[in-house]
Amino acid sequence: MGLLKKKGSGKGSNRSLQGEKKDSSVGGTPKSWKKSRKRAGSSPGKEEKDLLSKPLTEVLPQLTDNLANHDKDGSDKLSLSLRVLFKFSENKENRTSMIEEDDGRLVTTLFDFLVEAEQNSSDKLSLVLLILNNLSIPPENKRFIALDKDGVRILCRLMCKDPSIQLIAIVLVNLTFSDIKTRKELTDPNSDIELIEALAYAIKICTQSKKASNIRKPQDIYDECKDPTPKRLLEYLDMSQLNGDFPKMDEGGNNFNPDNLLLKDTAKWCLCALKNLSRTDVDSTTINVFIETGILSLIKSFSSVKFPEDDSQKGADLVLKNHPCNWTLNSLQDTSLHIFMNFAAIISSHKYLTGENLENILINLTDFSSKPSDTLTLDQKKVTNYQCVKARCALGLLIASDGYYGQPISISKKHSLGDTRLLVGGSEAPILTEIFGDTLHKRGKNGPGGYSISTFNVNTVLLCIRCLLTNYLNIKRLHVICGLEINTMLCKTLSIYVLKEDSIIEKEGAEHACFSLYLMSNCGFNGAFLPSSFTKELVGKILFGFLSLNNISAASQHAATQLLMRLEYLKFDGDFSTGDEPLHPSDYFFDDDTFAKLSLIEAISYKPGVKPMHEIFGRPLLSKFVRKSLNEDDNEWESSGKIVAYPSALDAVRDLSFGSDGFSSSDDLVDEIQIANNIVEAANGEETQYCGYDWLWEDGNSDYFEEIEKEYTPEKLSALKGIVTGSLSVESEPYNPFHLGCGKTSLVDY
């Protein structure tokens, strides 16, 4: 009897199973797979050579017939046919034509063979799966194999029946690396595919300890479960573990050791398939399926580590069995962290991640970057820092993507300008820049701390950068370490989107790039903003081209306009030759063709903004909100009593400009440099208040605000707080206490 009962047979079968093209991020080939490939690729005999010498279209029907009639024709002919089919499938040019012939009869026959797998040897099973793996690589084949031929449903049930066959999980990794539409259908909770449930079940089964498996085997769950569909198996397993009838994984966290797991390789590939399904275009329905399986808590335990509290002892961090330096590409820990990074980019998932205490897990992981160890090798440090960058990006997405600077938000959603959770470590900044460059230019990275071409999505990386730049210290740190590189690539990102040269940059990604470039320009007045090979005229054309596009968000329009106003005063004198030679020099220059296209953009003449005063940079100051009494007969000022410190007048503008409480929307343009200059004048005592605030240099008379504080009663302060807070909401327009035109201008003529 076969592994599965057929739900249909023959051409156009209604069987339902799921899979997809292999994610190119999948790393090393399993040893068992390599052995099968070696056997399949051994020196061919005369008959095999004759078949391989003929055109594929001529021999494919015969080979498919041999596979379909293997019970009658014998084992030798079957083995010959499988070897020849495998060698044909190794040629990339054959893979699409092999499934198109006779409406995909070969694919139907291969799955029929798998369903009857108990009657066949493991070598033949491996060959069938190797052929399916090759055929599932071309993007145009995925949907046909996964859905039209019901491949994913079949593979899911085979894997639940026997999780030890890791090749099934690898084919599923390939098939889940597909287009949005296909993935959505594969994860539809109303279908009988049950892909996420099957992967979750396999991971839970495979991650039990080897010792525990001697007590009860995975086969016991399958045999005891009535109607063993993936969903029912998962429910029965959860109930068995809850009752103590079936063991869970021994231990996660610091002591987690994948080598102690029953089937770590199958678990690893199943988790890679879940990573493909968790990509940022996933919808709330799919997220709910993930949550209902309960798999997130288990995944979390793989990468939940904490730096030893007593790190004074040399090499104390290496006592950890689960040290991030061991989290190689596609390991359980590496993939689990990437899944949480994917989910953190989806705002609708945040409420679930909060319940998983993910923020603390990520913070603990970033400690490994801030507390480097001399006992680690260079390669181990590279891997550790790479994992810390992923954790930092996930933190940025989790904390700052919902209500990041540039969105009208309520006070309750704000985080500090200097939120240390978001502070990029010195060893993290170059890696973040490298990831940005590689994803923008469609590259992977080899070696320790490496990743594949498909590991990251450039639009998500751009969102990470924008979120991390909400910490003003990151603007300064990235400027010093790699500002020239980041700014150049942000500018190139905008040019790619404006010229529509590549669909890799989406509208949101271009907007994140524009806003990030605007934030980074705060450091471009006194240090190199862009290389000397870039001209202000060229950048102006890119910005005008961006502003001329339809449906650009208000925040992006504001950012682009501020950049245009600042262009004359920003420094375009960067020189890459003064530091280490870039690994990819072409990343930081426009080719002749792109330059010519950008030169054709018509830039409307504009007037520069106000020249910045030197005091707006780097001199800390304090502000205190004040408001005119509601009683018209009372000429006294009331104060909220809250003093806010800013690292500079330019940084203080953030709370008075776009997306802040103090910004009043208007058709008039706002020049943020003018606002900063006015703040300086107020702090110098040239104005009484500015924009409803008292201002004082932090290195000036600190008793000044204490004198002001004595003028107001607690009752007045409490009443004022209610007035201000009641005027703010997520849906409302940004609130300006005085509706003052702080920095409004008409300097740009459109």
C-alpha angles and dihedrals in degrees: 000000000000128000093256139025109241116249089194139344142212130022115354093010117184093225112133127214135136141237145126149198115304112268105241086221089073107108135198121018114246114254093239090053092049090053091051091048090049092052092045091049097048121127108296124234125232096272091047091049091051092053093047091050092060126080114274093236090057098052102030096084091051093047091048090050090051090053093047093048098040092128090062101034098049137237098288095058090045093052091047092050093048093049092050093046090050093051091049090050091052087069106084092211092062100052099085096041091050092063095039095058112104093351093300098308090154092059091048090050093048091054091045087055092052092050089057091043098131089072093057137068124259091245091059091045090052091050092051091050091046090053092048090048092055093045091051095058101080110082091226091059099051102080092043093053098037101044113006091051094033090236098150096053091050094047092047092055093044090052092049089050093050116009091179091080097086093176088074090059091048092054088050089054088055094048095046090056090082142113123300095255094052093046091050092054092045091055098040105135090212094060125084094234094092093186099161091046091051093050092046091049092049092049092050091048095045096047097060113109122269090237093054092050089066088065099047126005128215088245088066092065092048093048094046096047116091113227094002101215114155092257094049092044091052092050092048092048093049090050092048092050092046090053092046092245093120126035125246126212110298102235140340131189120051094354098046111132119182090200089070093059123105097233108005096166095055089046090051095053093043089054090050089055090051088051089057090051092049096060117136096265091064115122131227092260092061091045089055091053090053091051095047092055090060089223096129094073091054093045089050092057091061094065101026101117134147129203110246110265091223099060094152091094112087110255095008091142092059092065085077112101089202099048114160089236086076095052099107125180112301094002115143091258095046092049095043090055090050091051091055090047089054092049092046088061089060110076094200090063096055095089089059095044091052089060089053091058088235095154093064091045091054093045091052090051094052088057087076088067096048092046105048120185128225089209094068120093119237091257091050090051090052092054093044094050092047091055090047090054090053090050091048091050091049089051091051091051093045096047106030110024092080103063100359118173108290096046124095102247140168122253090250091066097050123110126196120279086234099041102166092206087072098043109124113225120237091247091047099055097071091047092051089050091048092050090050092050094046095048092045091052096038099247137137127210127237128212133028112352089017131144139188128258090259100044095095134036111223093219090055090048089053090051089050091053092049092049094047091050090064082084104077090209089063090056090056095040095048090045092056097042105035109346096129092053095045095045092049093051092045087055091048090050090057091048092052091053095043093050092041088226096147134016089218090094113068125198092260091049092053090049091051089050092051094048092045092051089051091052092047090051088074086081095040097083095069101023136038111295100177135000121273089248087071117076126209089234091056094048089047090056091051091051093047090048089052093048091051092061121100126252097017110160121251090244091055092047088052092049094048092047092050090050091052090051091050099044096096092056100041119099118246096182103104117144122195092194092071093071136032113323110261115253089226108026093179089066089076102049138064116238118234094259094052091045091053092050093048091049089061093061110110110233116200113226114260139178119240121246127250117303110251119246112233090236092068090074126077101342112118119225142175131232133197125192118233132181136191113252116260088230105089091205091055114082095185123113122235123211133205087221091229118126117198124199121213128189090225143351090256090056090049090060089075090075092049102042140062116341094010131115091248098055121100114202113236142152088248117096121242123223107204093195089058089052090051091048090051091050089054091052090050092049089049088057095250091120130036095221135349126209090348096306137105111227130203134170110248090227090052131077104325091186090071096085091043089060090050091049092060091062096066131070122222089243092058092047092051092049092049092050090056092050094052097041091048090056093058128080138148091252098043127094116262109283124236114191093213100019084234121170094239106188096341113164144160097215096130114069114206 
